[in-house]
Structure formats: C-alpha cells, structure tokens
C-alpha cells in the first residue's frame, strides 16, 4: 500500500477559512474538510488542496493576509497521518 500525500491549509477562525476558500477556488481544486488531527489549530475547518503543487500552494499562502498554516500531510500505511509544516503565520 502506497502512502497518500495531500496539502492542507488551516486557520484560526471560520471566517478566515471561508474568505480564503473563495480565493483558493479561483486557482485550485479544493475541498473544505475537518482539520486533520495531526494539525493543531483553533478552527475545526481546513482547505484541502487536491494536487501536489507545493510551490503554488506556498505562494498562495504567502499572498493571504490572515493567520494560517500550510501543511504537507502524509497518510502512512498504518492509517496515521504525519503532518509537516510548510508555512505558518501566527495571529
């Protein structure tokens, strides 16, 4: 079984999530999802990017004015997610 990798952007509040979702939909295939447990944030929602273009996601994150975190999530063979922080902007 191969490991599955995806990127998730987490936020500190739902308003920031929803505002950023609108912008992200213009550029990427995305879905709103519950924040993965491997990521610690204040908001229960995250944006999942359905591709693997880390540089494009990082550039998008850098353009946003809200506190957020961008993470690379790898689902291991045992089913446990492993999160690697790519970028974090604290509130």
Backbone as XML, in Angstrom:
<?xml version="1.0"?>
<chain id="A" units="angstrom">
  <residue number="1" name="UNK">
    <atom name="N" x="0.833" y="-1.190" z="0.000"/>
    <atom name="CA" x="0.000" y="0.000" z="0.000"/>
    <atom name="C" x="0.874" y="1.250" z="0.000"/>
  </residue>
  <residue number="2" name="UNK">
    <atom name="N" x="0.599" y="2.175" z="-0.932"/>
    <atom name="CA" x="1.365" y="3.409" z="-1.019"/>
    <atom name="C" x="0.847" y="4.435" z="-0.022"/>
  </residue>
  <residue number="3" name="UNK">
    <atom name="N" x="1.734" y="5.339" z="0.389"/>
    <atom name="CA" x="1.273" y="6.417" z="1.249"/>
    <atom name="C" x="0.593" y="7.474" z="0.387"/>
  </residue>
  <residue number="4" name="UNK">
    <atom name="N" x="-0.375" y="8.153" z="0.945"/>
    <atom name="CA" x="-1.138" y="9.196" z="0.255"/>
    <atom name="C" x="-0.695" y="10.546" z="0.805"/>
  </residue>
  <residue number="5" name="UNK">
    <atom name="N" x="-0.379" y="11.479" z="-0.088"/>
    <atom name="CA" x="0.078" y="12.807" z="0.311"/>
    <atom name="C" x="-0.916" y="13.845" z="-0.190"/>
  </residue>
  <residue number="6" name="UNK">
    <atom name="N" x="-1.224" y="14.796" z="0.656"/>
    <atom name="CA" x="-2.021" y="15.941" z="0.245"/>
    <atom name="C" x="-1.587" y="17.151" z="1.057"/>
  </residue>
  <residue number="7" name="UNK">
    <atom name="N" x="-2.084" y="18.324" z="0.666"/>
    <atom name="CA" x="-1.747" y="19.568" z="1.357"/>
    <atom name="C" x="-3.001" y="20.144" z="1.988"/>
  </residue>
  <residue number="8" name="UNK">
    <atom name="N" x="-2.858" y="20.690" z="3.185"/>
    <atom name="CA" x="-3.982" y="21.280" z="3.901"/>
    <atom name="C" x="-3.566" y="22.642" z="4.442"/>
  </residue>
  <residue number="9" name="UNK">
    <atom name="N" x="-4.517" y="23.568" z="4.396"/>
    <atom name="CA" x="-4.315" y="24.899" z="4.946"/>
    <atom name="C" x="-5.295" y="25.064" z="6.095"/>
  </residue>
  <residue number="10" name="UNK">
    <atom name="N" x="-4.768" y="25.370" z="7.263"/>
    <atom name="CA" x="-5.606" y="25.518" z="8.454"/>
    <atom name="C" x="-5.654" y="26.987" z="8.867"/>
  </residue>
  <residue number="11" name="UNK">
    <atom name="N" x="-6.668" y="27.316" z="9.673"/>
    <atom name="CA" x="-6.920" y="28.696" z="10.047"/>
    <atom name="C" x="-7.251" y="28.784" z="11.530"/>
  </residue>
  <residue number="12" name="UNK">
    <atom name="N" x="-7.260" y="30.002" z="12.043"/>
    <atom name="CA" x="-7.557" y="30.226" z="13.451"/>
    <atom name="C" x="-9.020" y="30.534" z="13.706"/>
  </residue>
  <residue number="13" name="UNK">
    <atom name="N" x="-9.771" y="30.826" z="12.621"/>
    <atom name="CA" x="-11.214" y="31.021" z="12.785"/>
    <atom name="C" x="-11.937" y="30.692" z="11.480"/>
  </residue>
  <residue number="14" name="UNK">
    <atom name="N" x="-13.222" y="30.444" z="11.577"/>
    <atom name="CA" x="-14.021" y="30.007" z="10.436"/>
    <atom name="C" x="-14.160" y="31.107" z="9.386"/>
  </residue>
  <residue number="15" name="UNK">
    <atom name="N" x="-14.244" y="32.354" z="9.807"/>
    <atom name="CA" x="-14.367" y="33.455" z="8.860"/>
    <atom name="C" x="-13.176" y="33.490" z="7.909"/>
  </residue>
  <residue number="16" name="UNK">
    <atom name="N" x="-11.965" y="33.348" z="8.439"/>
    <atom name="CA" x="-10.761" y="33.332" z="7.591"/>
    <atom name="C" x="-10.785" y="32.141" z="6.642"/>
  </residue>
  <residue number="17" name="UNK">
    <atom name="N" x="-11.277" y="31.008" z="7.111"/>
    <atom name="CA" x="-11.361" y="29.818" z="6.263"/>
    <atom name="C" x="-12.268" y="30.087" z="5.071"/>
  </residue>
  <residue number="18" name="UNK">
    <atom name="N" x="-13.450" y="30.616" z="5.328"/>
    <atom name="CA" x="-14.431" y="30.821" z="4.271"/>
    <atom name="C" x="-13.978" y="31.905" z="3.278"/>
  </residue>
  <residue number="19" name="UNK">
    <atom name="N" x="-13.352" y="32.961" z="3.769"/>
    <atom name="CA" x="-12.863" y="34.013" z="2.870"/>
    <atom name="C" x="-11.727" y="33.492" z="1.987"/>
  </residue>
  <residue number="20" name="UNK">
    <atom name="N" x="-10.841" y="32.700" z="2.560"/>
    <atom name="CA" x="-9.723" y="32.157" z="1.799"/>
    <atom name="C" x="-10.207" y="31.089" z="0.826"/>
  </residue>
  <residue number="21" name="UNK">
    <atom name="N" x="-11.238" y="30.341" z="1.206"/>
    <atom name="CA" x="-11.801" y="29.329" z="0.309"/>
    <atom name="C" x="-12.226" y="29.963" z="-1.008"/>
  </residue>
  <residue number="22" name="UNK">
    <atom name="N" x="-12.897" y="31.093" z="-0.960"/>
    <atom name="CA" x="-13.352" y="31.771" z="-2.179"/>
    <atom name="C" x="-12.178" y="32.082" z="-3.103"/>
  </residue>
  <residue number="23" name="UNK">
    <atom name="N" x="-11.090" y="32.570" z="-2.535"/>
    <atom name="CA" x="-9.908" y="32.900" z="-3.336"/>
    <atom name="C" x="-9.243" y="31.647" z="-3.882"/>
  </residue>
  <residue number="24" name="UNK">
    <atom name="N" x="-9.155" y="30.615" z="-3.059"/>
    <atom name="CA" x="-8.481" y="29.380" z="-3.462"/>
    <atom name="C" x="-9.224" y="28.682" z="-4.598"/>
  </residue>
  <residue number="25" name="UNK">
    <atom name="N" x="-10.561" y="28.726" z="-4.571"/>
    <atom name="CA" x="-11.366" y="28.085" z="-5.621"/>
    <atom name="C" x="-11.090" y="28.668" z="-7.001"/>
  </residue>
  <residue number="26" name="UNK">
    <atom name="N" x="-10.656" y="29.912" z="-7.043"/>
    <atom name="CA" x="-10.345" y="30.552" z="-8.320"/>
    <atom name="C" x="-9.083" y="29.994" z="-8.957"/>
  </residue>
  <residue number="27" name="UNK">
    <atom name="N" x="-8.212" y="29.368" z="-8.137"/>
    <atom name="CA" x="-6.917" y="28.916" z="-8.640"/>
    <atom name="C" x="-6.692" y="27.408" z="-8.566"/>
  </residue>
  <residue number="28" name="UNK">
    <atom name="N" x="-7.376" y="26.739" z="-7.631"/>
    <atom name="CA" x="-7.071" y="25.339" z="-7.359"/>
    <atom name="C" x="-8.340" y="24.509" z="-7.215"/>
  </residue>
  <residue number="29" name="UNK">
    <atom name="N" x="-8.162" y="23.204" z="-7.364"/>
    <atom name="CA" x="-9.223" y="22.276" z="-6.992"/>
    <atom name="C" x="-9.061" y="22.040" z="-5.494"/>
  </residue>
  <residue number="30" name="UNK">
    <atom name="N" x="-10.087" y="22.402" z="-4.721"/>
    <atom name="CA" x="-10.004" y="22.310" z="-3.266"/>
    <atom name="C" x="-11.282" y="21.722" z="-2.689"/>
  </residue>
  <residue number="31" name="UNK">
    <atom name="N" x="-11.205" y="21.348" z="-1.430"/>
    <atom name="CA" x="-12.370" y="20.927" z="-0.658"/>
    <atom name="C" x="-12.205" y="21.437" z="0.766"/>
  </residue>
  <residue number="32" name="UNK">
    <atom name="N" x="-13.320" y="21.769" z="1.404"/>
    <atom name="CA" x="-13.294" y="22.083" z="2.831"/>
    <atom name="C" x="-13.398" y="20.759" z="3.568"/>
  </residue>
  <residue number="33" name="UNK">
    <atom name="N" x="-12.608" y="20.604" z="4.601"/>
    <atom name="CA" x="-12.584" y="19.358" z="5.364"/>
    <atom name="C" x="-12.381" y="19.667" z="6.836"/>
  </residue>
  <residue number="34" name="UNK">
    <atom name="N" x="-12.679" y="18.712" z="7.712"/>
    <atom name="CA" x="-12.313" y="18.902" z="9.121"/>
    <atom name="C" x="-10.785" y="19.012" z="9.226"/>
  </residue>
  <residue number="35" name="UNK">
    <atom name="N" x="-10.312" y="19.846" z="10.108"/>
    <atom name="CA" x="-8.868" y="19.984" z="10.288"/>
    <atom name="C" x="-8.286" y="18.652" z="10.735"/>
  </residue>
  <residue number="36" name="UNK">
    <atom name="N" x="-7.262" y="18.156" z="10.026"/>
    <atom name="CA" x="-6.654" y="16.889" z="10.424"/>
    <atom name="C" x="-6.124" y="16.941" z="11.856"/>
  </residue>
  <residue number="37" name="UNK">
    <atom name="N" x="-6.236" y="15.859" z="12.568"/>
    <atom name="CA" x="-5.788" y="15.814" z="13.969"/>
    <atom name="C" x="-4.297" y="16.045" z="14.119"/>
  </residue>
  <residue number="38" name="UNK">
    <atom name="N" x="-3.549" y="15.780" z="13.061"/>
    <atom name="CA" x="-2.101" y="15.980" z="13.106"/>
    <atom name="C" x="-1.724" y="17.462" z="13.119"/>
  </residue>
  <residue number="39" name="UNK">
    <atom name="N" x="-2.727" y="18.340" z="12.874"/>
    <atom name="CA" x="-2.518" y="19.789" z="12.870"/>
    <atom name="C" x="-3.248" y="20.375" z="14.072"/>
  </residue>
  <residue number="40" name="UNK">
    <atom name="N" x="-2.578" y="21.228" z="14.817"/>
    <atom name="CA" x="-3.201" y="21.857" z="15.978"/>
    <atom name="C" x="-3.562" y="23.298" z="15.630"/>
  </residue>
  <residue number="41" name="UNK">
    <atom name="N" x="-4.880" y="23.606" z="15.599"/>
    <atom name="CA" x="-5.325" y="24.972" z="15.347"/>
    <atom name="C" x="-6.577" y="25.253" z="16.156"/>
  </residue>
  <residue number="42" name="UNK">
    <atom name="N" x="-7.062" y="26.481" z="16.077"/>
    <atom name="CA" x="-8.266" y="26.862" z="16.801"/>
    <atom name="C" x="-9.549" y="26.588" z="16.029"/>
  </residue>
  <residue number="43" name="UNK">
    <atom name="N" x="-9.468" y="26.483" z="14.718"/>
    <atom name="CA" x="-10.653" y="26.298" z="13.878"/>
    <atom name="C" x="-10.773" y="24.838" z="13.458"/>
  </residue>
  <residue number="44" name="UNK">
    <atom name="N" x="-11.979" y="24.349" z="13.358"/>
    <atom name="CA" x="-12.206" y="22.952" z="13.004"/>
    <atom name="C" x="-12.255" y="22.680" z="11.523"/>
  </residue>
  <residue number="45" name="UNK">
    <atom name="N" x="-12.058" y="23.717" z="10.689"/>
    <atom name="CA" x="-12.119" y="23.544" z="9.244"/>
    <atom name="C" x="-10.768" y="23.835" z="8.603"/>
  </residue>
  <residue number="46" name="UNK">
    <atom name="N" x="-10.497" y="23.137" z="7.507"/>
    <atom name="CA" x="-9.267" y="23.343" z="6.751"/>
    <atom name="C" x="-9.594" y="23.260" z="5.267"/>
  </residue>
  <residue number="47" name="UNK">
    <atom name="N" x="-8.705" y="23.791" z="4.445"/>
    <atom name="CA" x="-8.814" y="23.652" z="2.997"/>
    <atom name="C" x="-7.868" y="22.545" z="2.574"/>
  </residue>
  <residue number="48" name="UNK">
    <atom name="N" x="-8.396" y="21.591" z="1.827"/>
    <atom name="CA" x="-7.574" y="20.509" z="1.283"/>
    <atom name="C" x="-7.343" y="20.784" z="-0.193"/>
  </residue>
  <residue number="49" name="UNK">
    <atom name="N" x="-6.070" y="20.816" z="-0.582"/>
    <atom name="CA" x="-5.698" y="21.008" z="-1.978"/>
    <atom name="C" x="-5.603" y="19.636" z="-2.625"/>
  </residue>
  <residue number="50" name="UNK">
    <atom name="N" x="-6.262" y="19.466" z="-3.768"/>
    <atom name="CA" x="-6.362" y="18.162" z="-4.410"/>
    <atom name="C" x="-5.254" y="17.902" z="-5.429"/>
  </residue>
  <residue number="51" name="UNK">
    <atom name="N" x="-4.136" y="18.547" z="-5.249"/>
    <atom name="CA" x="-2.987" y="18.331" z="-6.119"/>
    <atom name="C" x="-1.728" y="18.234" z="-5.279"/>
  </residue>
  <residue number="52" name="UNK">
    <atom name="N" x="-0.591" y="18.309" z="-5.933"/>
    <atom name="CA" x="0.676" y="18.198" z="-5.204"/>
    <atom name="C" x="1.656" y="19.329" z="-5.570"/>
  </residue>
  <residue number="53" name="UNK">
    <atom name="N" x="1.139" y="20.483" z="-5.973"/>
    <atom name="CA" x="1.976" y="21.610" z="-6.370"/>
    <atom name="C" x="2.332" y="22.466" z="-5.152"/>
  </residue>
  <residue number="54" name="UNK">
    <atom name="N" x="3.252" y="21.973" z="-4.354"/>
    <atom name="CA" x="3.608" y="22.636" z="-3.095"/>
    <atom name="C" x="4.006" y="24.094" z="-3.293"/>
  </residue>
  <residue number="55" name="UNK">
    <atom name="N" x="4.772" y="24.388" z="-4.322"/>
    <atom name="CA" x="5.215" y="25.767" z="-4.536"/>
    <atom name="C" x="4.044" y="26.698" z="-4.825"/>
  </residue>
  <residue number="56" name="UNK">
    <atom name="N" x="3.075" y="26.242" z="-5.594"/>
    <atom name="CA" x="1.901" y="27.074" z="-5.880"/>
    <atom name="C" x="1.090" y="27.311" z="-4.606"/>
  </residue>
  <residue number="57" name="UNK">
    <atom name="N" x="0.949" y="26.286" z="-3.771"/>
    <atom name="CA" x="0.207" y="26.437" z="-2.518"/>
    <atom name="C" x="0.935" y="27.372" z="-1.567"/>
  </residue>
  <residue number="58" name="UNK">
    <atom name="N" x="2.258" y="27.279" z="-1.544"/>
    <atom name="CA" x="3.049" y="28.173" z="-0.691"/>
    <atom name="C" x="2.909" y="29.620" z="-1.160"/>
  </residue>
  <residue number="59" name="UNK">
    <atom name="N" x="2.996" y="29.859" z="-2.457"/>
    <atom name="CA" x="2.843" y="31.217" z="-2.976"/>
    <atom name="C" x="1.457" y="31.770" z="-2.640"/>
  </residue>
  <residue number="60" name="UNK">
    <atom name="N" x="0.438" y="30.932" z="-2.750"/>
    <atom name="CA" x="-0.914" y="31.346" z="-2.394"/>
    <atom name="C" x="-0.982" y="31.711" z="-0.905"/>
  </residue>
  <residue number="61" name="UNK">
    <atom name="N" x="-0.400" y="30.880" z="-0.056"/>
    <atom name="CA" x="-0.402" y="31.142" z="1.391"/>
    <atom name="C" x="0.295" y="32.461" z="1.717"/>
  </residue>
  <residue number="62" name="UNK">
    <atom name="N" x="1.402" y="32.725" z="1.061"/>
    <atom name="CA" x="2.144" y="33.957" z="1.304"/>
    <atom name="C" x="1.355" y="35.202" z="0.907"/>
  </residue>
  <residue number="63" name="UNK">
    <atom name="N" x="0.446" y="35.078" z="-0.052"/>
    <atom name="CA" x="-0.356" y="36.203" z="-0.521"/>
    <atom name="C" x="-1.521" y="36.527" z="0.414"/>
  </residue>
  <residue number="64" name="UNK">
    <atom name="N" x="-1.889" y="35.594" z="1.263"/>
    <atom name="CA" x="-3.040" y="35.808" z="2.145"/>
    <atom name="C" x="-2.641" y="36.681" z="3.327"/>
  </residue>
  <residue number="65" name="UNK">
    <atom name="N" x="-3.599" y="37.463" z="3.818"/>
    <atom name="CA" x="-3.325" y="38.395" z="4.910"/>
    <atom name="C" x="-3.780" y="37.868" z="6.270"/>
  </residue>
  <residue number="66" name="UNK">
    <atom name="N" x="-4.316" y="36.662" z="6.307"/>
    <atom name="CA" x="-4.854" y="36.103" z="7.552"/>
    <atom name="C" x="-3.864" y="35.108" z="8.161"/>
  </residue>
  <residue number="67" name="UNK">
    <atom name="N" x="-3.939" y="34.894" z="9.476"/>
    <atom name="CA" x="-3.116" y="33.860" z="10.092"/>
    <atom name="C" x="-3.536" y="32.486" z="9.550"/>
  </residue>
  <residue number="68" name="UNK">
    <atom name="N" x="-2.555" y="31.678" z="9.201"/>
    <atom name="CA" x="-2.854" y="30.365" z="8.641"/>
    <atom name="C" x="-1.644" y="29.451" z="8.754"/>
  </residue>
  <residue number="69" name="UNK">
    <atom name="N" x="-1.865" y="28.198" z="8.458"/>
    <atom name="CA" x="-0.790" y="27.222" z="8.390"/>
    <atom name="C" x="-0.969" y="26.385" z="7.142"/>
  </residue>
  <residue number="70" name="UNK">
    <atom name="N" x="0.124" y="26.094" z="6.450"/>
    <atom name="CA" x="0.116" y="25.211" z="5.287"/>
    <atom name="C" x="0.919" y="23.975" z="5.652"/>
  </residue>
  <residue number="71" name="UNK">
    <atom name="N" x="0.328" y="22.812" z="5.440"/>
    <atom name="CA" x="0.940" y="21.556" z="5.863"/>
    <atom name="C" x="0.917" y="20.525" z="4.749"/>
  </residue>
  <residue number="72" name="UNK">
    <atom name="N" x="1.954" y="19.716" z="4.722"/>
    <atom name="CA" x="2.001" y="18.537" z="3.866"/>
    <atom name="C" x="1.587" y="17.373" z="4.766"/>
  </residue>
  <residue number="73" name="UNK">
    <atom name="N" x="0.527" y="16.676" z="4.375"/>
    <atom name="CA" x="0.011" y="15.570" z="5.172"/>
    <atom name="C" x="0.262" y="14.273" z="4.434"/>
  </residue>
  <residue number="74" name="UNK">
    <atom name="N" x="0.911" y="13.357" z="5.101"/>
    <atom name="CA" x="1.155" y="12.037" z="4.525"/>
    <atom name="C" x="0.422" y="11.005" z="5.364"/>
  </residue>
  <residue number="75" name="UNK">
    <atom name="N" x="-0.448" y="10.281" z="4.694"/>
    <atom name="CA" x="-1.155" y="9.187" z="5.365"/>
    <atom name="C" x="-0.269" y="7.946" z="5.286"/>
  </residue>
  <residue number="76" name="UNK">
    <atom name="N" x="0.170" y="7.482" z="6.435"/>
    <atom name="CA" x="1.052" y="6.323" z="6.498"/>
    <atom name="C" x="0.274" y="5.027" z="6.279"/>
  </residue>
  <residue number="77" name="UNK">
    <atom name="N" x="0.992" y="3.967" z="6.027"/>
    <atom name="CA" x="0.372" y="2.669" z="5.797"/>
    <atom name="C" x="-0.463" y="2.206" z="6.980"/>
  </residue>
  <residue number="78" name="UNK">
    <atom name="N" x="-0.081" y="2.623" z="8.186"/>
    <atom name="CA" x="-0.842" y="2.224" z="9.375"/>
    <atom name="C" x="-2.085" y="3.097" z="9.591"/>
  </residue>
  <residue number="79" name="UNK">
    <atom name="N" x="-2.333" y="4.064" z="8.653"/>
    <atom name="CA" x="-3.516" y="4.901" z="8.741"/>
    <atom name="C" x="-3.327" y="6.177" z="9.532"/>
  </residue>
  <residue number="80" name="UNK">
    <atom name="N" x="-2.177" y="6.351" z="10.148"/>
    <atom name="CA" x="-1.908" y="7.555" z="10.933"/>
    <atom name="C" x="-1.343" y="8.661" z="10.043"/>
  </residue>
  <residue number="81" name="UNK">
    <atom name="N" x="-1.887" y="9.879" z="10.151"/>
    <atom name="CA" x="-1.358" y="10.986" z="9.360"/>
    <atom name="C" x="-0.102" y="11.579" z="9.996"/>
  </residue>
  <residue number="82" name="UNK">
    <atom name="N" x="0.817" y="11.977" z="9.148"/>
    <atom name="CA" x="2.031" y="12.673" z="9.598"/>
    <atom name="C" x="2.008" y="14.046" z="8.931"/>
  </residue>
  <residue number="83" name="UNK">
    <atom name="N" x="2.059" y="15.122" z="9.730"/>
    <atom name="CA" x="1.999" y="16.483" z="9.199"/>
    <atom name="C" x="3.380" y="17.126" z="9.220"/>
  </residue>
  <residue number="84" name="UNK">
    <atom name="N" x="3.719" y="17.776" z="8.115"/>
    <atom name="CA" x="4.957" y="18.546" z="8.024"/>
    <atom name="C" x="4.570" y="19.992" z="7.744"/>
  </residue>
  <residue number="85" name="UNK">
    <atom name="N" x="5.003" y="20.891" z="8.588"/>
    <atom name="CA" x="4.684" y="22.306" z="8.425"/>
    <atom name="C" x="5.496" y="22.887" z="7.262"/>
  </residue>
  <residue number="86" name="UNK">
    <atom name="N" x="4.795" y="23.542" z="6.348"/>
    <atom name="CA" x="5.442" y="24.214" z="5.210"/>
    <atom name="C" x="5.561" y="25.711" z="5.499"/>
  </residue>
  <residue number="87" name="UNK">
    <atom name="N" x="4.483" y="26.283" z="6.051"/>
    <atom name="CA" x="4.452" y="27.715" z="6.340"/>
    <atom name="C" x="3.407" y="27.977" z="7.423"/>
  </residue>
  <residue number="88" name="UNK">
    <atom name="N" x="3.751" y="28.844" z="8.376"/>
    <atom name="CA" x="2.795" y="29.228" z="9.422"/>
    <atom name="C" x="2.895" y="30.725" z="9.646"/>
  </residue>
  <residue number="89" name="UNK">
    <atom name="N" x="1.726" y="31.379" z="9.650"/>
    <atom name="CA" x="1.642" y="32.801" z="10.022"/>
    <atom name="C" x="0.789" y="32.862" z="11.274"/>
  </residue>
  <residue number="90" name="UNK">
    <atom name="N" x="1.397" y="33.217" z="12.376"/>
    <atom name="CA" x="0.710" y="33.291" z="13.659"/>
    <atom name="C" x="-0.197" y="34.521" z="13.727"/>
  </residue>
  <residue number="91" name="UNK">
    <atom name="N" x="-1.246" y="34.459" z="14.549"/>
    <atom name="CA" x="-2.119" y="35.638" z="14.706"/>
    <atom name="C" x="-1.418" y="36.749" z="15.468"/>
  </residue>
</chain>
